[in-house]
Amino acid sequence: MTTEHPFAPFIRILGKGKKGSRALTQTEARQAFGMIMRDEVEPEQLGAFLMLLRVKEESGEEIAGFVAAVRDSLPLPRHFSVDLDWSSYAGKRRHLPWFILAVLALANSGIRVFMHGVSGHTEGRLYTREVLTALKLPIAQDWQQVEQQLENGNFSYMDLEQLSPILHRMMALRPILGLRTPVHTLARQLNPLRAPATLQSIFHPGYQQIHQQAELLLAEAEMAVIKGDGGEVEVNPDAACRVYKVEKGVAGEEQWPACFARRHVKPAELNIDELISVWRGHSEDEYALAAIHMTMAIALKLLGQADTQQDALALAKSCWQQRSFSQL
């Protein structure tokens, strides 16, 4: 008789039919993903596990357990800190990544921002790593470089490939499996440096509450999650923006109004040089400026630097005006 693999019970919990299956508890999720991170599962098991979760849709408890397991496996630094964790996993398709200018302006004002993301898993999108490279901004290869970049300019970006090669390989399964996996959700929630505030974005409706539930269970940070443009943390100023929050251990929501009555036409092509032009004040793109100001405002309010939306937006505009043109 063949002995059952230790990971098989977790697959059975998820896949035992309509009446017999259920979601994993937070403890079970941590145990299961811990085995994955230690490379203790077979490839067939990993594929089955990820797709069963995808069909069911991951729960807040599962994501909280997965995040805890990943953190257990990572040798994370404890000797330096950041103010804001910013996830960037979607890439942009319709508009330029104006959120990068928002991040640089926040860093320029003294806010320490750590950004993590992934590159190239979906064709036709412009990813943060390639944009930062084009702008001649450094990409951190290890935690020592993260620390140096934060000290030099209050901003550092690390790709998931360096942050967690195992998660990176799982995210790269998307073109093979044909579907996103829970890795796309849990990576956004990682907050590896335990920043006291974290900004996240989703593309698919309904996942905001999952992020909220997971953060409530992790109980570590103030959080804001939006349905950002293209799935990135960037407000689309042509539409109202609903922010799902966790503040002082309580989940809540707030609505930010649209900036314009009519939608803007998307550009024919995405030219990274336009980012430099807007940063240096050579271009007065009203859509870009509104996206930058609104994204900064949500971050500043989350950080407790403003009490109202109006004050946060005024502070964002002031920080933007005081940016250093020589940075780009």
N, C-alpha and C positions, 0 to 999 in steps of 0.2 A: 504494500500500500504506500502511495506517495504522500509524504507529509505536506500539509497545506502551508503555503508561503505565508509568513507573518503579515504581509500587506493585504492578503486576500480579504480579510474581514472588513476592511475599509471600503473596498470595491463592492462587497456584498451589501453593506449598509446603504450605499447610494443606488445600487442597481437591482434590488430585489423586487422589481415589479411595482405597479401603481399602488398596491395596498401594503406591500412589505417594505418598501424603501423609505428612507427619511434623510434629513440633513444630518451632518456630523455635528456633534457637540463641539464646543470650543476646545475642550481637552482632547477629543478624538482628532480634531483637525490639526492640532499642534503635534500630536504623535505621528499622524500620517505624513504631514509635510516634513517633519523631522527626518523620517526615513528617506523621503525623497532627497532632501538636502545632503544626507549622508550617503547617497547613491546605493541604497539598500533595496531598491525596487527594480523589477525587470522592465524593459522598454514597453512591452505589451501592457503591463499594469499601469504604467504612467499614462499612456495614451487613453486607456479605458477610464482611468480616474479623472483625467482632465475633461474628457468629453461627457462623462456622466454629470459632472458638475456643471458643464456648459448647458446641457439640456435642462437640468433642474434650475439653474441659476444659483450662484453662490449666496450664502446668507451672511449676515453681519458676524455671527458667531464663527462661521468657518473662516472668513477673512481674518478676523482677530487671531484665531488659532494659527493660521498660515503665517501671518506677520510675525507672531511670537517665535515660531519655528525658524523662520529665516534669520531673525535677529540672534537666536541661539547659536546659529552656525557661522555668523560673521564676526571676524575680529575687529570690532569697532573701537575707534579712539574715544577716550574719555577726558582728555586733557585740554580740549578746546570746545567752544560752543558756537552756535549760530542762533539768530533771532527767528528766522523764517525758513521752513522747508518748502521747496517748490518742485512739484513733479512735472515732467514734460515727456509724455510717452506717445502722443498721437501724431505729431507732425502737422504741418499746415498745407492746405490744398487750394483754398479759394482766395485767401488773403495772406500777405506777408506776416511773419511772426512778430507783431508789434509788441507782444508781451516781453520780448527780450529787451527792448528799450525801456519798458516799465521796470524790469528787474534792475537794469543798470542804473536807472535814475534813483531807485530805492537804495541801492548800494552806495551810490554817490552821496546820498543824504545821511549815511552812517548806519544803515540797517544791514546786518550780516545775513546774506542769503546763500543757502546751499541748494543747488538744483541737481536733480538726477533724472535721467531719461534713457531713451533707447533710440537707435537709428536704423532706418531702412527696412523695417519689417513689412511696409506696405508701399507698393510702387506708386509713383506719382505724387509723393508728399515731400515736403521740405522739412527736414528734421533739425532740431536745435544744434546738434553736434556739427553738422555741416555749415550751418549759419555762423556759429561762433568761430569756426575755422576760417570761413571767408572773411569775417570781421577781424581776423588776426587776434582773437581772444583765446587765452590758453584753455586747454582741456586737461583736467587733473587725471593722472594715471595712477595715483596712490594717495593715501591719506596725508602724507607729508606735503605733497603738492597742494592738496585741498587747504591745509593749514596755512601754507605760504600765500596762496592766492587770496584767502580771506584776510590775512594780515595786510596784504598789499592793496587790496581793492574792495574788500567786503563782499566778494562774490566768487563762487567756485562752482563749476559744473563737472560732474563725474558721470560717465556713461555706465549703464547697467552691466556692460561687458566687463568693466573693472570692479564695479561694486559687488556683483554676484554673478560669476560666469555661469553657474548652474541655472539661475533664473533667466539669464540671457539666452541660453540654449533652449530653454522651454518656450520663451517668447518667440524664438525663431521657428517654432513648429507651426506657426499660423499658416504659411503657404502650403504646408504638408497636410495639415488637418483640415484646412479650409475654413476654420473658425477661430475667433479669439478664445483665449483660455482665462481661467481665474488669475493667472499671473499678471494679466493686464490690470486687474483690479488691485491685487495685493501690492504690486510694485509701487503704485501711486501712494499707498498707505504706509510705506516702510518707515519714513522719517528716521533714517539711520542715526543721525546725530542728536535725536531727541530734542529737536527745536521746540520751544514752547508754543509755536504757532505753525500751522501747515496749510498750504493752499493746494487744492486738487481740482481736477476737472474731469467730467465724463462726457461721452458723446451719446451713448445709448440711454434713452429715458428710463427712469426707475432706479438707476444705480446710485443716485444721490443718497437715498435712504440707507442703502447697504453701507456706504462709506460712513454715514452718520452712526449707524448701529455699531460698526466695528470700532470707531473712535471712542464711543461711549464705553465699550468693553475694555479697550486698551487704557483709557482714562489717563492719557499723558499730555495731550495738547489741545489748545484751542484750534478749531478747524473750520474752514469754509470750503465748500465744494460747489461748483457751478457747472452748468452745461455750456462750456466755453466754445468759442469759434473753432471748429474742426476737432474739438476734444481737448484743446490746450487751455491753460489757465489764461484766457484772454476774453474780456467782455466784448460781445458784439454790440456796438453802440446803436445799431439800427433796431434792436429789439429789447424789450424789458428783460432784465436778468434776475432770476430767482436764486438767492443764495441760501444754501442749506448749511446750518452752522452747528457747532458744538462749542458752547461758551460756559465756562465754570461748571462743566459736567452736565449741562442741560442742552438738549437738542432744540433747535428753533429754525425759523425761516424768515427771510425778509426779501422784499422786492425792490429792485433798483429800476427806475424808469428808463425808457429808451431816450437817446439824445436827439434823435431826428424823427421827423414825421414820415419821411419817405426813405426807402432803402437805397443804398448806394449800389451802383453797378460794380461787380467784381472786376479787378484789372485783367487785361488780356494775358499778361504774364507776370510772374513773380521775379522781380529784379532786386537782388539783395542790396544793390547800391542805393536803393530808395531808403533803406533803413539808415544809412549814413547821412543821406541828404536831410532826412527829417530830424535826426539827432543834432546835426550841426545848424539847424534852423534855415537851411537853404530851400526847404519845401514846406509849405503850409497845407498839408493834406488833412482835411477836417475829419475824415473817418479815422485816420491813423492817430491823430492827437486825441480824439474822443476815446478810442480804444485804450490808448496808453493811460490817460487820466483816470478812466473808470476802473481799469484793472489795478492801478496803483491805489485808488481810493478804497477799494475792497480790502486790499492788503493792509493799508494803514488803519482802517477801522478794526480789522481783526487783531492787529497788534496793540490796540488800545490807545493809539495816538490821536484818535478823534472819536467823539461820542455820537455824532449824527452823520448821515450821508452827506449833507451839505458841507459840514466842516471837513469831512474826509476828502471830498472832492476839491475844496479850496486848498487844503494842505498838499494834495497831489499836484495840483497846478503850480503851487509855489515850489515844491521840490523839483518839478520838471524845469521850471524857469532857472533854477540855480544849478542845473547840471553842468558838468565840465565838458565843454565842446571838444576838448583835446583827447577825451577818452576814446573816441572812435575816429 
